[in-house]
Amino acid sequence: MVDERLRAAWSKLSDARLRDLLAAAVNAYSPTFAEEPATAVFEQHVVAEGGLRVTRQSVAAGPSGAPRANLLLQLGPQEPRLLLVGHVDTIQAGELTARFTGARVDGDTLRGLGSADMKSGCSAMVEAALALAASGLPLRHGLAVALVVGEEEYGDGSLALPAGIHAPLCVIGEPTSLQPCTRHVGYLESRLQTHGLRTHAALAAGSSAIHAMLSWMLYILDDLQQTYPNGDVSANPRMIRGGDNLFIVAEHCDALLDLHWRPGLDAQAMVARIAAAQVAAQETHPLCRFTAESLFESRAFANELDDARLAPLRRAFEAAALPWRPATFASHSDAGIFQDAGAATIVCGPGALAAAHTPDESVSLTETAAAARLYTALAVAACAA
């Protein structure tokens, strides 16, 4: 049953306003370390609509020195009971720049870089906060929306958030097709390096850094597949680079490896698998040297479904007539930062993860509007008097 307070807040939602904000945000190219165009779009929109306390929080500049800031939106008493988090940065367009040509609307579909990951989630959160403010509904507890930078790298925006912005319940708007992800995979990013002997190409036996790297990588992949046949660990060799165009044996090879794992495992188990594969590869390539470096890691976690802090979320799903089917978020996100800070952290947003980081990235406008309704219902359930 939907109560009158929620009906009043929902009545202030505007699908057209939400669509226009999303299109403007997608049109603002904002790769990590150059997020200002998208941050400015959201700030100008919120200031023009009014009703929210708007502040900027400076975040360390990236390699180019461009200014960067988190955008913080607040409503109701401090401290917040609910925190909604979205990131405004996207991946680099890179060689696919010509195919990322801004927002294109085709019926119910909006296409463009960042549409699913996660400017639709950001836009829906902003629309929900604006609608709640416009409704005039008295709030017993505060609502905060944090539009952060740096998620596509190592989360420096979320790490920089002041302590007063954290809340008992946090929702990250990453693309989940509006499925509530109460569990989250862990993540390890490693750099693997092999060093061989530079010699004539006809004398490659046992001394090629590239051959050694391929052997090491195959040992890792085969071991993980055999040890975790149910898909509890996902391995992605992201880059392998080495060698020369001269007629010589490759003396160096460098690789990046991403590992994701389900709750119940930890980073040390993954590091041990990489080390065991290194020992095996060393036996077949005795003339080569192997090194492994962990660049970044975050733990897997699972919220207990009977945690009282999740009750407003369940009520919001019921009010919005969405199925409550808790799942596991299968990729890295900033969620671990907030979970480690003590919040019950859930990942739930419009769009499909499979669409993210692709040339044809897209999101459903209907689903984005449904996300705004869900976030509004959640804010009412968590914060209203």
Secondary structure, DSSP 8 states (H G I E B T S, - for coil): ---HHHHHHHTT--HHHHHHHHHHHHHS--BTT--HHHHHHHHHHHHHH--SEEEEEEE---TT---EEEEEEEESSSSEEEEEEEE--B---GGGGGG--S-EEETTEEESTTIIIIIHHHHHHHHHHHHHHHHT--BSSEEEEEEES-TTTT-HHHHTS-GGG--SEEEE---STT--EEEE-EEEEEEEEEE----BGGG-TTT-HHHHHHHHHHHHHHHHHHH-TTSSEEEEEEEEEE--SSSB---EEEEEEEEEE-TT--HHHHHHHHHHHHHHHHHH-TT-EEEEEEEEEE--EE--TT-GGGHHHHHHHHHTT-----EEE-S--THHHHHHTT-EEEE--SS-GGGTTSTT-EEEHHHHHHHHHHHHHHHHHHHB-
